[in-house]
């Protein structure tokens, strides 16, 4: 008896699932069942009530659907379903922009104050900046 056969018998006796060498012979789980299992483990905090702080209908729907959650004044975090939706939208836009021959750039979140002073926007924003 070979070592592989001995290991197979030990694992079978211990009722440990053994992977077959031919994956085509293994029964496959339906794809929809795999998705159900994955979604049941995902954080999707939905709400039936309209949030008081949300005035715009799209904002209300995103909060109620569990796409985003408010962290502070004007600061939101993307929840798993919202992040997935955002990534799909970005992929569609990137594909269309690539087809049009555009070049993608990534700008910094923080900018030097001199740029704001040159355009006069610093005075317009006042102390909020």
FIROTI-675112 format. One record per residue: residue in one letter; x, y, z of N, C-alpha, C, CB in turn. Coordinates in Angstrom, 2 decimals, m for minus. Glycine has a CB too. Layout:
<atom 'a'; <X; Y; Z>; <X; Y; Z>; <X; Y; Z>; <X; Y; Z>>,
...
***
This chain:
<atom 'x'; <0.85; m1.17; 0.00>; <0.00; 0.00; 0.00>; <0.90; 1.24; 0.00>; <m0.97; m0.01; 1.23>>,
<atom 'x'; <0.59; 2.21; m0.84>; <1.42; 3.41; m0.94>; <1.08; 4.38; 0.19>; <1.23; 4.09; m2.31>>,
<atom 'x'; <1.97; 5.36; 0.36>; <1.75; 6.37; 1.41>; <0.47; 7.15; 1.15>; <2.95; 7.33; 1.48>>,
<atom 'x'; <0.19; 7.47; m0.10>; <m1.02; 8.21; m0.44>; <m2.27; 7.44; m0.09>; <m1.02; 8.56; m1.92>>,
<atom 'x'; <m2.27; 6.12; m0.31>; <m3.42; 5.30; 0.03>; <m3.60; 5.22; 1.54>; <m3.27; 3.89; m0.55>>,
<atom 'x'; <m2.52; 5.13; 2.28>; <m2.60; 5.09; 3.74>; <m3.17; 6.39; 4.27>; <m1.21; 4.82; 4.36>>,
<atom 'x'; <m2.68; 7.51; 3.76>; <m3.19; 8.82; 4.20>; <m4.66; 8.94; 3.84>; <m2.39; 9.97; 3.55>>,
<atom 'x'; <m5.05; 8.49; 2.67>; <m6.45; 8.54; 2.26>; <m7.32; 7.73; 3.20>; <m6.61; 8.02; 0.83>>,
<atom 'x'; <m6.90; 6.54; 3.61>; <m7.67; 5.71; 4.52>; <m7.78; 6.35; 5.90>; <m7.04; 4.32; 4.64>>,
<atom 'x'; <m6.70; 6.98; 6.37>; <m6.74; 7.64; 7.68>; <m7.71; 8.81; 7.66>; <m5.33; 8.13; 8.09>>,
<atom 'x'; <m7.65; 9.61; 6.61>; <m8.55; 10.76; 6.51>; <m9.99; 10.32; 6.33>; <m8.14; 11.65; 5.35>>,
<atom 'x'; <m10.22; 9.25; 5.60>; <m11.57; 8.74; 5.41>; <m12.13; 8.23; 6.73>; <m11.60; 7.64; 4.36>>,
<atom 'x'; <m11.30; 7.53; 7.50>; <m11.74; 7.01; 8.80>; <m12.04; 8.15; 9.76>; <m10.67; 6.07; 9.40>>,
<atom 'x'; <m11.30; 9.24; 9.66>; <m11.52; 10.39; 10.54>; <m12.62; 11.31; 10.01>; <m10.23; 11.17; 10.71>>,
<atom 'x'; <m13.20; 10.94; 8.87>; <m14.28; 11.70; 8.22>; <m13.85; 13.11; 7.83>; <m15.49; 11.78; 9.14>>,
<atom 'x'; <m12.61; 13.24; 7.39>; <m12.09; 14.50; 6.87>; <m12.32; 14.49; 5.37>; <m10.57; 14.69; 7.22>>,
<atom 'x'; <m12.89; 15.56; 4.81>; <m13.12; 15.56; 3.36>; <m11.80; 15.45; 2.59>; <m13.87; 16.84; 2.94>>,
<atom 'x'; <m11.80; 14.61; 1.60>; <m10.61; 14.37; 0.80>; <m10.86; 14.93; m0.59>; <m10.26; 12.86; 0.73>>,
<atom 'x'; <m9.91; 15.72; m1.08>; <m10.03; 16.27; m2.43>; <m9.69; 15.19; m3.44>; <m9.12; 17.50; m2.62>>,
<atom 'x'; <m10.50; 15.06; m4.44>; <m10.23; 14.10; m5.50>; <m9.25; 14.69; m6.50>; <m11.53; 13.68; m6.21>>,
<atom 'x'; <m8.58; 13.85; m7.19>; <m7.61; 14.34; m8.17>; <m8.29; 14.84; m9.44>; <m6.62; 13.25; m8.52>>,
<atom 'x'; <m9.53; 14.40; m9.68>; <m10.24; 14.82; m10.88>; <m11.39; 15.74; m10.48>; <m10.77; 13.58; m11.67>>,
<atom 'x'; <m11.23; 17.08; m10.59>; <m12.29; 17.99; m10.17>; <m13.54; 17.90; m11.02>; <m11.78; 19.40; m10.19>>,
<atom 'x'; <m13.46; 17.35; m12.22>; <m14.64; 17.23; m13.09>; <m15.65; 16.24; m12.51>; <m14.22; 16.80; m14.50>>,
<atom 'x'; <m15.17; 15.28; m11.71>; <m16.08; 14.29; m11.13>; <m16.75; 14.77; m9.87>; <m15.33; 13.02; m10.84>>,
<atom 'x'; <m16.24; 15.84; m9.27>; <m16.81; 16.34; m8.03>; <m18.13; 17.06; m8.30>; <m15.82; 17.28; m7.31>>,
<atom 'x'; <m19.12; 16.85; m7.43>; <m20.36; 17.62; m7.60>; <m20.09; 19.09; m7.28>; <m21.49; 17.07; m6.69>>,
<atom 'x'; <m20.63; 19.97; m8.10>; <m20.42; 21.40; m7.91>; <m21.60; 22.02; m7.21>; <m20.16; 22.10; m9.23>>,
<atom 'x'; <m21.32; 22.96; m6.33>; <m22.37; 23.70; m5.65>; <m22.94; 24.72; m6.63>; <m21.83; 24.38; m4.36>>,
<atom 'x'; <m24.26; 24.89; m6.68>; <m24.82; 25.89; m7.58>; <m24.27; 27.28; m7.25>; <m26.36; 25.89; m7.49>>,
<atom 'x'; <m24.04; 28.08; m8.27>; <m23.45; 29.40; m8.06>; <m24.35; 30.27; m7.18>; <m23.22; 30.09; m9.41>>,
<atom 'x'; <m25.63; 30.16; m7.31>; <m26.53; 30.99; m6.51>; <m26.40; 30.67; m5.03>; <m27.98; 30.80; m6.97>>,
<atom 'x'; <m26.16; 29.43; m4.68>; <m25.99; 29.07; m3.28>; <m24.71; 29.68; m2.72>; <m25.96; 27.54; m3.11>>,
<atom 'x'; <m23.66; 29.74; m3.52>; <m22.42; 30.35; m3.08>; <m22.63; 31.84; m2.81>; <m21.30; 30.13; m4.12>>,
<atom 'x'; <m23.42; 32.50; m3.65>; <m23.69; 33.92; m3.46>; <m24.53; 34.15; m2.21>; <m24.40; 34.50; m4.68>>,
<atom 'x'; <m25.50; 33.29; m1.94>; <m26.33; 33.42; m0.75>; <m25.47; 33.31; 0.49>; <m27.45; 32.36; m0.74>>,
<atom 'x'; <m24.57; 32.36; 0.50>; <m23.70; 32.19; 1.64>; <m22.83; 33.42; 1.84>; <m22.83; 30.95; 1.48>>,
<atom 'x'; <m22.30; 33.97; 0.77>; <m21.43; 35.12; 0.89>; <m22.20; 36.34; 1.39>; <m20.76; 35.43; m0.44>>,
<atom 'x'; <m23.40; 36.58; 0.89>; <m24.16; 37.74; 1.29>; <m24.65; 37.63; 2.73>; <m25.34; 37.94; 0.37>>,
<atom 'x'; <m24.87; 36.44; 3.22>; <m25.33; 36.32; 4.60>; <m24.23; 36.68; 5.58>; <m25.82; 34.90; 4.87>>,
<atom 'x'; <m22.99; 36.63; 5.15>; <m21.87; 37.00; 6.02>; <m21.42; 38.44; 5.82>; <m20.70; 36.07; 5.79>>,
<atom 'x'; <m22.11; 39.21; 4.98>; <m21.72; 40.58; 4.65>; <m22.52; 41.57; 5.48>; <m21.91; 40.85; 3.15>>,
<atom 'x'; <m21.85; 42.65; 5.90>; <m22.49; 43.71; 6.67>; <m23.31; 44.58; 5.73>; <m21.44; 44.56; 7.43>>,
<atom 'x'; <m24.64; 44.50; 5.84>; <m25.54; 45.34; 5.05>; <m26.63; 45.86; 6.00>; <m26.17; 44.54; 3.82>>,
<atom 'x'; <m26.33; 46.94; 6.74>; <m27.30; 47.47; 7.71>; <m28.37; 48.33; 7.03>; <m26.59; 48.29; 8.78>>,
<atom 'x'; <m29.49; 47.73; 6.66>; <m30.56; 48.46; 5.98>; <m31.48; 49.12; 7.00>; <m31.36; 47.52; 5.06>>,
<atom 'x'; <m32.25; 50.09; 6.54>; <m33.18; 50.81; 7.41>; <m34.45; 51.12; 6.63>; <m32.54; 52.11; 7.97>>,
<atom 'x'; <m35.57; 51.02; 7.30>; <m36.84; 51.36; 6.63>; <m37.19; 52.83; 6.80>; <m37.98; 50.50; 7.19>>,
<atom 'x'; <m36.62; 53.46; 7.80>; <m36.94; 54.85; 8.09>; <m36.01; 55.78; 7.31>; <m36.84; 55.14; 9.60>>,
<atom 'x'; <m36.54; 56.91; 6.90>; <m35.75; 57.91; 6.19>; <m34.91; 58.66; 7.22>; <m36.66; 58.89; 5.37>>,
<atom 'x'; <m33.59; 58.71; 7.05>; <m32.73; 59.43; 7.99>; <m33.08; 60.91; 8.02>; <m31.25; 59.24; 7.63>>,
<atom 'x'; <m33.10; 61.51; 9.21>; <m33.49; 62.91; 9.37>; <m32.49; 63.86; 8.72>; <m33.64; 63.25; 10.84>>,
<atom 'x'; <m31.20; 63.53; 8.79>; <m30.18; 64.44; 8.26>; <m30.08; 64.43; 6.74>; <m28.84; 64.10; 8.84>>,
<atom 'x'; <m30.66; 63.44; 6.08>; <m30.56; 63.32; 4.63>; <m31.72; 64.06; 3.97>; <m30.55; 61.84; 4.20>>,
<atom 'x'; <m31.38; 65.03; 3.10>; <m32.41; 65.79; 2.40>; <m32.59; 65.36; 0.96>; <m32.09; 67.26; 2.45>>,
<atom 'x'; <m31.50; 65.01; 0.30>; <m31.54; 64.61; m1.10>; <m31.98; 63.15; m1.18>; <m30.14; 64.82; m1.79>>,
<atom 'x'; <m32.82; 62.83; m2.16>; <m33.37; 61.48; m2.25>; <m32.28; 60.42; m2.46>; <m34.38; 61.40; m3.38>>,
<atom 'x'; <m31.25; 60.72; m3.26>; <m30.19; 59.74; m3.49>; <m29.42; 59.45; m2.19>; <m29.22; 60.23; m4.58>>,
<atom 'x'; <m29.22; 60.49; m1.39>; <m28.55; 60.35; m0.09>; <m29.39; 59.48; 0.84>; <m28.30; 61.74; 0.55>>,
<atom 'x'; <m30.68; 59.71; 0.87>; <m31.59; 58.91; 1.70>; <m31.56; 57.45; 1.29>; <m33.03; 59.45; 1.60>>,
<atom 'x'; <m31.61; 57.20; m0.02>; <m31.62; 55.82; m0.51>; <m30.31; 55.10; m0.21>; <m31.88; 55.80; m2.01>>,
<atom 'x'; <m29.17; 55.80; m0.35>; <m27.89; 55.15; m0.06>; <m27.75; 54.81; 1.41>; <m26.74; 56.05; m0.50>>,
<atom 'x'; <m28.25; 55.69; 2.30>; <m28.21; 55.39; 3.73>; <m29.15; 54.24; 4.07>; <m28.59; 56.63; 4.56>>,
<atom 'x'; <m30.37; 54.27; 3.53>; <m31.35; 53.22; 3.82>; <m30.94; 51.87; 3.26>; <m32.69; 53.61; 3.26>>,
<atom 'x'; <m30.26; 51.85; 2.11>; <m29.85; 50.59; 1.48>; <m28.60; 50.00; 2.12>; <m29.61; 50.81; 0.00>>,
<atom 'x'; <m27.95; 50.74; 3.00>; <m26.75; 50.23; 3.65>; <m25.52; 50.34; 2.77>; <m26.96; 48.80; 4.04>>,
<atom 'x'; <m25.50; 51.31; 1.86>; <m24.33; 51.51; 1.01>; <m23.27; 52.35; 1.72>; <m24.73; 52.17; m0.30>>,
<atom 'x'; <m23.73; 53.34; 2.50>; <m22.82; 54.24; 3.21>; <m23.29; 54.39; 4.65>; <m22.75; 55.62; 2.50>>,
<atom 'x'; <m22.39; 54.91; 5.51>; <m22.73; 55.19; 6.90>; <m22.05; 56.50; 7.27>; <m22.28; 54.02; 7.87>>,
<atom 'x'; <m22.77; 57.35; 8.00>; <m22.24; 58.65; 8.38>; <m21.27; 58.50; 9.56>; <m23.38; 59.62; 8.75>>,
<atom 'x'; <m20.08; 59.10; 9.40>; <m19.09; 59.09; 10.47>; <m19.07; 60.40; 11.22>; <m17.71; 58.81; 9.92>>,
<atom 'x'; <m19.26; 61.49; 10.51>; <m19.25; 62.82; 11.09>; <m19.90; 63.78; 10.13>; <m17.83; 63.28; 11.44>>,
<atom 'x'; <m19.79; 65.05; 10.43>; <m20.40; 66.06; 9.59>; <m19.76; 66.06; 8.19>; <m20.26; 67.45; 10.24>>,
<atom 'x'; <m20.49; 65.59; 7.20>; <m20.01; 65.54; 5.83>; <m19.01; 64.44; 5.54>; <m19.40; 66.83; 5.49>>,
<atom 'x'; <m18.82; 63.52; 6.49>; <m17.86; 62.44; 6.32>; <m18.61; 61.10; 6.35>; <m16.76; 62.49; 7.42>>,
<atom 'x'; <m18.47; 60.33; 5.28>; <m19.16; 59.05; 5.18>; <m18.16; 57.95; 4.87>; <m20.25; 59.09; 4.11>>,
<atom 'x'; <m18.50; 56.74; 5.28>; <m17.68; 55.59; 4.92>; <m18.49; 54.68; 4.02>; <m17.18; 54.82; 6.19>>,
<atom 'x'; <m17.79; 54.01; 3.10>; <m18.45; 53.06; 2.21>; <m18.51; 51.71; 2.91>; <m17.70; 52.95; 0.84>>,
<atom 'x'; <m19.68; 51.15; 2.99>; <m19.87; 49.80; 3.52>; <m19.63; 48.81; 2.38>; <m21.31; 49.63; 4.14>>,
<atom 'x'; <m19.55; 47.50; 2.66>; <m19.19; 46.54; 1.61>; <m20.01; 46.64; 0.33>; <m19.32; 45.16; 2.14>>,
<atom 'x'; <m21.31; 46.77; 0.44>; <m22.15; 46.84; m0.76>; <m21.92; 48.16; m1.50>; <m23.63; 46.70; m0.38>>,
<atom 'x'; <m21.74; 49.25; m0.76>; <m21.46; 50.54; m1.38>; <m20.12; 50.58; m2.07>; <m21.53; 51.63; m0.35>>,
<atom 'x'; <m19.11; 49.96; m1.44>; <m17.79; 49.90; m2.06>; <m17.82; 49.09; m3.33>; <m16.76; 49.32; m1.08>>,
<atom 'x'; <m18.55; 47.99; m3.32>; <m18.66; 47.16; m4.52>; <m19.34; 47.94; m5.65>; <m19.45; 45.87; m4.21>>,
<atom 'x'; <m20.40; 48.68; m5.32>; <m21.09; 49.50; m6.31>; <m20.17; 50.58; m6.86>; <m22.35; 50.14; m5.71>>,
<atom 'x'; <m19.42; 51.23; m5.98>; <m18.48; 52.27; m6.41>; <m17.42; 51.69; m7.34>; <m17.83; 52.93; m5.20>>,
<atom 'x'; <m16.89; 50.54; m7.00>; <m15.86; 49.91; m7.84>; <m16.40; 49.55; m9.22>; <m15.32; 48.66; m7.15>>,
<atom 'x'; <m17.66; 49.12; m9.29>; <m18.26; 48.81; m10.59>; <m18.45; 50.06; m11.44>; <m19.61; 48.10; m10.41>>,
<atom 'x'; <m18.88; 51.15; m10.81>; <m19.05; 52.41; m11.53>; <m17.70; 52.91; m12.04>; <m19.72; 53.49; m10.63>>,
<atom 'x'; <m16.67; 52.84; m11.19>; <m15.33; 53.27; m11.58>; <m14.82; 52.42; m12.76>; <m14.35; 53.16; m10.39>>,
<atom 'x'; <m15.08; 51.13; m12.72>; <m14.64; 50.25; m13.81>; <m15.33; 50.61; m15.13>; <m14.92; 48.78; m13.46>>,
<atom 'x'; <m16.62; 50.93; m15.07>; <m17.36; 51.32; m16.28>; <m16.81; 52.63; m16.84>; <m18.88; 51.45; m15.98>>,
<atom 'x'; <m16.60; 53.60; m15.95>; <m16.07; 54.90; m16.40>; <m14.67; 54.74; m16.97>; <m16.06; 55.91; m15.23>>,
<atom 'x'; <m13.82; 53.95; m16.29>; <m12.46; 53.73; m16.77>; <m12.46; 53.08; m18.15>; <m11.67; 52.85; m15.77>>,
<atom 'x'; <m13.35; 52.11; m18.35>; <m13.45; 51.43; m19.65>; <m13.85; 52.39; m20.75>; <m14.45; 50.27; m19.57>>,
<atom 'x'; <m14.84; 53.24; m20.47>; <m15.30; 54.20; m21.48>; <m14.24; 55.27; m21.75>; <m16.60; 54.86; m21.02>>,
<atom 'x'; <m13.56; 55.71; m20.71>; <m12.51; 56.72; m20.90>; <m11.33; 56.14; m21.67>; <m12.03; 57.28; m19.54>>,
<atom 'x'; <m10.98; 54.88; m21.40>; <m9.91; 54.23; m22.16>; <m10.28; 54.10; m23.63>; <m9.61; 52.83; m21.57>>,
<atom 'x'; <m11.55; 53.78; m23.89>; <m12.02; 53.65; m25.27>; <m11.95; 55.00; m25.99>; <m13.45; 53.09; m25.31>>,
<atom 'x'; <m12.13; 56.09; m25.24>; <m12.09; 57.42; m25.84>; <m10.66; 57.95; m25.95>; <m12.93; 58.39; m25.02>>,
<atom 'x'; <m9.69; 57.21; m25.40>; <m8.30; 57.62; m25.48>; <m7.86; 58.55; m24.38>; <m8.05; 58.27; m26.79>>,
<atom 'x'; <m8.62; 58.65; m23.29>; <m8.28; 59.54; m22.18>; <m7.18; 58.92; m21.32>; <m9.52; 59.84; m21.33>>,
<atom 'x'; <m6.51; 59.77; m20.56>; <m5.46; 59.33; m19.65>; <m5.93; 59.61; m18.23>; <m4.11; 60.05; m19.95>>,
<atom 'x'; <m5.77; 58.62; m17.36>; <m6.21; 58.76; m15.98>; <m5.14; 59.43; m15.13>; <m6.57; 57.38; m15.39>>,
<atom 'x'; <m5.55; 60.35; m14.25>; <m4.64; 60.98; m13.30>; <m5.23; 60.84; m11.90>; <m4.42; 62.48; m13.65>>,
<atom 'x'; <m4.36; 60.89; m10.90>; <m4.82; 60.87; m9.52>; <m4.23; 62.10; m8.82>; <m4.39; 59.53; m8.78>>,
<atom 'x'; <m5.10; 62.97; m8.34>; <m4.67; 64.20; m7.71>; <m4.63; 64.02; m6.19>; <m5.60; 65.37; m8.09>>,
<atom 'x'; <m3.80; 64.80; m5.49>; <m3.71; 64.66; m4.04>; <m4.94; 65.23; m3.34>; <m2.45; 65.36; m3.52>>,
<atom 'x'; <m5.21; 64.74; m2.16>; <m6.34; 65.25; m1.37>; <m5.99; 66.60; m0.75>; <m6.73; 64.25; m0.28>>,
<atom 'x'; <m4.72; 66.79; m0.41>; <m4.26; 68.06; 0.15>; <m3.51; 68.84; m0.92>; <m3.36; 67.83; 1.39>>,
<atom 'x'; <m3.76; 70.16; m0.95>; <m3.13; 71.00; m1.95>; <m2.44; 72.17; m1.26>; <m4.16; 71.50; m2.98>>,
<atom 'x'; <m1.39; 72.71; m1.86>; <m0.72; 73.88; m1.28>; <m1.67; 75.08; m1.27>; <0.57; 74.22; m2.07>>,
<atom 'x'; <m1.59; 75.90; m0.23>; <m2.48; 77.05; m0.09>; <m2.22; 78.07; m1.19>; <m2.30; 77.70; 1.28>>,
<atom 'x'; <m1.03; 78.06; m1.77>; <m0.72; 79.02; m2.83>; <m1.65; 78.86; m4.03>; <0.74; 78.86; m3.27>>,
<atom 'x'; <m2.02; 77.63; m4.34>; <m2.94; 77.40; m5.46>; <m4.28; 78.06; m5.19>; <m3.14; 75.90; m5.70>>,
<atom 'x'; <m4.75; 78.01; m3.95>; <m6.02; 78.61; m3.57>; <m5.92; 80.15; m3.57>; <m6.47; 78.11; m2.18>>,
<atom 'x'; <m4.76; 80.67; m3.19>; <m4.58; 82.12; m3.17>; <m4.50; 82.68; m4.59>; <m3.31; 82.49; m2.40>>,
<atom 'x'; <m3.86; 81.97; m5.53>; <m3.73; 82.43; m6.91>; <m5.08; 82.56; m7.59>; <m2.84; 81.48; m7.71>>,
<atom 'x'; <m6.00; 81.68; m7.28>; <m7.31; 81.71; m7.94>; <m8.33; 82.53; m7.16>; <m7.82; 80.29; m8.11>>,
<atom 'x'; <m7.98; 83.00; m5.97>; <m8.91; 83.80; m5.17>; <m9.91; 82.98; m4.38>; <m9.65; 84.74; m6.05>>,
<atom 'x'; <m9.74; 81.68; m4.40>; <m10.70; 80.83; m3.68>; <m10.49; 80.84; m2.16>; <m10.61; 79.40; m4.19>>,
<atom 'x'; <m9.28; 81.18; m1.72>; <m9.03; 81.19; m0.27>; <m9.90; 82.24; 0.41>; <m7.54; 81.46; 0.03>>,
<atom 'x'; <m9.99; 83.41; m0.20>; <m10.82; 84.48; 0.38>; <m12.30; 84.10; 0.33>; <m10.59; 85.80; m0.37>>,
<atom 'x'; <m12.70; 83.40; m0.73>; <m14.10; 83.01; m0.86>; <m14.52; 82.00; 0.22>; <m14.35; 82.43; m2.25>>,
<atom 'x'; <m13.60; 81.11; 0.59>; <m13.93; 80.11; 1.61>; <m13.73; 80.62; 3.02>; <m13.08; 78.87; 1.40>>,
<atom 'x'; <m12.89; 81.61; 3.21>; <m12.68; 82.22; 4.52>; <m12.12; 81.23; 5.53>; <m13.96; 82.80; 5.04>>,
<atom 'x'; <m12.70; 81.22; 6.72>; <m12.22; 80.37; 7.81>; <m12.56; 78.90; 7.63>; <m12.80; 80.84; 9.11>>,
<atom 'x'; <m13.47; 78.57; 6.71>; <m13.83; 77.16; 6.47>; <m12.69; 76.37; 5.84>; <m15.05; 77.08; 5.58>>,
<atom 'x'; <m11.76; 77.06; 5.21>; <m10.65; 76.38; 4.55>; <m9.59; 76.11; 5.58>; <m10.08; 77.20; 3.39>>,
***
